[in-house]
């Protein structure tokens, strides 16, 4: 079998990492809102709702399978949320033929003696709970191939965005954002290990303690209060170079092993000064296989941008994915 590499430009326009807005990144809830408008859940709308489509099994699944899984996720919620969601998505028999969301809301409201505005309010929490079911795969017909309790930290990652900054071949810092859903109550901390000799600087409601283990570092991020099962937590931090901890030398790779089921992930590499002669992405390699070679990966091109970015979905199993390069 002959391997082929594919040369592509970065799949998305490069955005300076400091300008990233977590609320706009991998917004599954935004997809759900889109799906329930107008005529509701339909082939045309699920074709445009990329995040939800990937969570339901991806581009190769038929509409019938995607619809069946979506209904399964809705029906896994606690009453009365399944009834209201089936109604407003146009998946209930009595609302399936209704062209407009306002009519489906009115139908449900009339049936339960509440106003349309109250129906919309109840949708909000139901939608967020549906998002969690889709991301975690906690429903009978889920396409996920992993078991949530197997994860090391007891979390499922809805998304991870990780960027490394390199100046003249030397590592400067990593900028990371992880959106996690807790798989059980009162998890003590979120543990992230790093081979970079840097100092973590968390933002928001997390504090951090770092332990050095040989040439690596384990960062334990603790939330301001005990974390709860089903809760969503946004962990955002930088790891900056610290000469007192050492130097990684000329960097040739930016990757992470995913021990937690991770539904969406993106890696970015920003180069200031020298640029690599060759740069490629890879996924699903063991510690010893990584980073592979360009001929079995996907070679990337800078174009007019200072960096490159690649995206993956459904990473798990402790295997490495990321970006590598040669100077």
C-alpha positions in Angstrom: 0.0 0.0 0.0 1.4 3.4 -1.0 1.0 6.3 1.4 0.2 9.8 0.0 0.5 13.2 1.5 -1.8 16.0 0.8 -0.6 19.7 0.7 -3.2 22.1 2.1 -3.3 25.6 3.4 -4.5 26.1 7.0 -8.2 25.0 7.1 -9.3 28.2 8.8 -8.1 31.8 8.6 -5.4 32.3 11.2 -6.6 34.3 14.2 -4.1 35.7 16.7 -4.7 33.4 19.8 -5.0 36.3 22.2 -8.1 37.3 20.3 -9.8 33.9 20.6 -13.3 34.0 22.3 -14.1 30.6 23.9 -17.8 31.4 23.6 -17.5 31.5 19.8 -15.3 28.4 19.5 -16.9 25.0 18.8 -20.3 26.4 19.9 -22.5 23.2 19.8 -25.3 25.2 21.4 -25.2 27.6 18.5 -25.7 24.7 16.1 -28.7 23.4 18.1 -30.3 26.8 18.0 -29.8 26.9 14.3 -31.3 23.4 13.9 -34.6 24.2 15.6 -35.4 27.3 13.7 -37.6 27.6 10.6 -38.8 24.1 9.6 -36.7 22.4 12.3 -34.5 19.4 12.2 -34.1 18.5 8.5 -31.6 17.2 5.9 -30.7 20.7 4.7 -30.1 22.1 8.2 -28.1 19.1 9.7 -25.9 19.4 6.6 -25.0 22.9 7.7 -24.7 22.2 11.4 -21.2 20.7 11.2 -20.5 20.3 15.0 -23.7 18.5 15.8 -23.4 16.3 12.6 -19.9 15.3 13.7 -21.2 14.4 17.2 -23.9 12.3 15.7 -21.4 10.2 13.6 -20.1 12.4 10.9 -20.4 13.0 7.2 -20.7 9.4 6.2 -23.9 8.7 8.1 -27.3 8.9 6.5 -29.8 11.4 7.5 -32.0 8.7 8.9 -29.2 7.5 11.2 -28.4 11.1 12.3 -32.1 11.8 13.0 -32.5 8.6 15.0 -29.4 9.3 17.2 -30.6 12.9 17.7 -33.9 11.7 18.9 -32.2 9.2 21.2 -30.1 12.0 22.8 -33.3 14.0 23.4 -35.2 11.1 24.9 -32.3 10.4 27.3 -33.0 13.7 29.1 -35.2 14.0 32.2 -38.9 14.9 31.8 -40.3 17.3 30.7 -37.3 18.2 28.5 -37.8 15.5 25.8 -41.3 16.5 25.1 -40.5 20.2 24.6 -37.4 19.5 22.5 -39.1 17.0 20.2 -41.9 19.6 19.7 -39.7 22.6 18.9 -37.3 20.6 16.7 -40.3 19.4 14.7 -39.6 15.8 15.6 -42.9 15.1 17.4 -45.7 13.8 15.1 -47.9 16.7 15.9 -45.3 19.4 15.0 -43.4 17.6 12.2 -45.2 19.4 9.4 -45.1 22.9 10.9 -42.9 25.3 8.9 -42.2 27.9 11.7 -40.7 27.6 15.1 -43.2 30.1 16.6 -46.0 27.7 15.6 -44.4 24.7 17.2 -43.8 26.8 20.4 -47.4 27.9 20.3 -48.7 24.3 19.9 -46.6 23.1 22.9 -47.7 26.2 25.0 -51.4 25.7 24.2 -51.1 22.0 25.2 -49.5 22.9 28.6 -51.3 26.2 29.3 -48.2 28.5 29.0 -47.2 31.4 26.8 -44.8 31.2 23.9 -42.3 33.2 25.8 -42.3 30.6 28.6 -41.8 27.8 26.1 -38.7 29.6 24.8 -37.4 30.1 28.3 -37.7 26.4 29.0 -35.9 25.5 25.8 -32.7 27.2 27.0 -31.8 24.8 29.8 -33.1 21.8 27.8 -30.9 22.8 24.9 -27.8 23.0 27.2 -28.6 19.6 28.7 -28.9 18.2 25.1 -25.5 19.7 24.3 -24.0 17.8 27.2 -25.6 14.5 26.1 -24.3 14.9 22.6 -20.8 15.8 23.6 -20.4 13.1 26.3 -22.3 10.3 24.4 -24.4 9.6 27.4 -27.4 8.2 25.5 -28.4 4.8 24.1 -27.7 5.2 20.4 -24.5 7.3 20.7 -21.9 6.6 18.0 -19.0 7.2 20.5 -16.5 4.4 20.7 -15.3 5.2 24.2 -16.5 4.7 27.8 -16.5 7.9 29.8 -15.4 6.3 33.2 -12.2 5.2 31.4 -10.9 8.7 31.2 -8.0 9.5 33.5 -9.3 12.8 34.9 -13.0 12.0 34.8 -13.8 14.5 32.1 -15.0 14.7 28.5 -13.6 17.5 26.5 -16.0 19.3 24.3 -13.2 21.2 22.8 -9.5 22.0 23.1 -7.6 24.9 21.4 -3.9 24.8 21.8 -1.3 27.1 20.2 2.4 27.3 20.5 4.5 30.3 19.8 8.0 29.9 18.4 10.5 32.7 17.9 13.6 31.9 15.8 13.2 28.2 16.5 13.0 28.6 20.3 9.8 27.9 22.2 8.2 31.0 23.8 4.8 29.9 25.2 1.7 27.8 24.8 -1.8 29.2 24.9 -4.5 26.7 25.8 -8.2 26.6 26.2 -10.0 23.5 27.3 -13.8 23.2 27.6 -14.6 20.2 29.8 -17.7 18.4 31.1 -17.3 16.6 34.4 -18.1 12.9 34.4 -18.6 12.6 38.1 -19.1 14.8 41.2 -16.3 16.6 43.1 -13.3 15.9 40.9 -10.3 17.3 42.7 -8.4 18.8 39.8 -7.8 18.7 36.1 -4.3 17.4 35.4 -2.3 18.3 32.3 1.3 17.2 31.8 3.8 19.0 29.7 7.4 18.5 28.5 7.9 22.2 28.1 9.9 23.8 30.9 7.5 26.6 31.5 5.4 28.3 34.1 1.6 28.0 33.9 -0.5 31.1 34.3 -4.3 30.3 34.6 -7.1 32.7 33.9 -10.5 32.9 35.6 -11.6 30.6 38.4 -8.7 28.1 38.4 -5.5 28.0 40.4 -2.6 25.7 39.6 0.1 23.7 41.4 3.0 22.2 39.4 5.0 19.1 40.1 8.2 18.2 38.3 8.7 14.6 37.4 12.1 14.0 35.7 12.2 16.2 32.6 8.4 16.7 32.5 5.9 18.7 34.5 2.4 17.9 35.7 0.1 20.9 36.2 -2.9 20.4 38.5 -5.6 23.0 37.9 -8.2 23.3 40.7 -11.5 25.0 40.4 -12.8 27.5 43.0 -15.4 25.0 44.2 -16.0 21.2 43.9 -16.8 20.3 40.3 -20.2 18.7 39.6 -21.2 15.9 37.2 -22.5 17.4 34.0 -21.0 20.8 34.7 -19.1 22.6 32.0 -15.8 24.2 32.9 -13.6 26.5 30.8 -9.9 26.2 31.6 -7.8 28.8 29.9 -4.1 29.3 30.6 -0.7 30.1 29.2 2.6 28.3 29.8 5.4 30.7 29.4 9.1 30.0 29.1 11.0 30.1 32.4 14.8 30.0 32.0 15.2 28.7 35.6 13.4 25.5 34.6 15.5 24.9 31.5 15.2 25.2 27.7 13.6 22.8 25.2 16.0 23.8 22.6 15.0 24.2 18.9 11.4 23.0 18.8 10.2 20.6 16.1 6.8 19.5 17.4 3.6 20.6 19.1 1.4 17.8 20.1 -0.7 16.3 22.9 -1.8 12.8 24.0 -5.6 12.7 24.6 -6.5 10.5 27.6 -9.9 12.2 27.9 -12.4 11.7 25.2 -12.1 14.9 23.1 -14.8 15.8 20.6 -13.1 18.7 18.9 -9.5 19.9 19.0 -7.4 22.5 17.1 -3.6 23.0 17.1 -2.0 26.2 16.0 1.7 27.1 15.6 2.8 30.7 15.3 6.3 31.3 14.0 8.1 34.6 14.6 11.3 35.0 12.6 12.5 31.7 11.1 9.9 29.5 9.5 10.2 25.7 9.0 11.1 24.3 5.6 8.4 21.6 6.0 5.4 21.4 8.3 2.8 18.7 8.7 0.0 17.5 10.9 -0.6 14.0 12.3 -3.1 12.2 14.5 -3.4 9.0 16.5 0.3 8.1 16.8 2.0 6.4 19.8 4.7 8.1 21.8 7.3 6.3 19.8 5.7 6.8 16.4 5.2 10.5 16.8 5.7 12.8 14.9 5.8 10.6 11.9 6.9 12.0 8.6 5.3 14.4 6.0 4.7 11.5 3.6 2.2 9.8 6.0 0.8 13.0 7.4 -0.8 16.1 5.9 1.7 18.8 4.8 0.6 22.3 5.5 1.4 25.7 3.9 1.6 29.1 5.5 0.2 31.2 2.7 0.3 34.9 3.8 -0.4 34.0 7.5 2.3 33.9 10.3 1.0 30.5 11.5 -0.9 27.4 10.6 -3.9 25.7 12.2 -5.4 22.2 11.9 -8.5 20.7 13.4 -9.4 17.2 14.5 -12.4 15.5 16.1 -12.9 12.5 18.3 -9.4 12.1 19.8 -8.9 9.5 22.5 -6.9 6.5 23.7 -3.8 8.3 24.9 -2.5 8.7 21.3 -0.7 11.8 20.1 -2.0 14.3 17.6 -0.6 17.6 16.6 1.8 19.5 14.3 5.5 18.8 13.5 8.1 20.5 11.4 11.6 20.4 10.0 13.9 23.4 9.8 
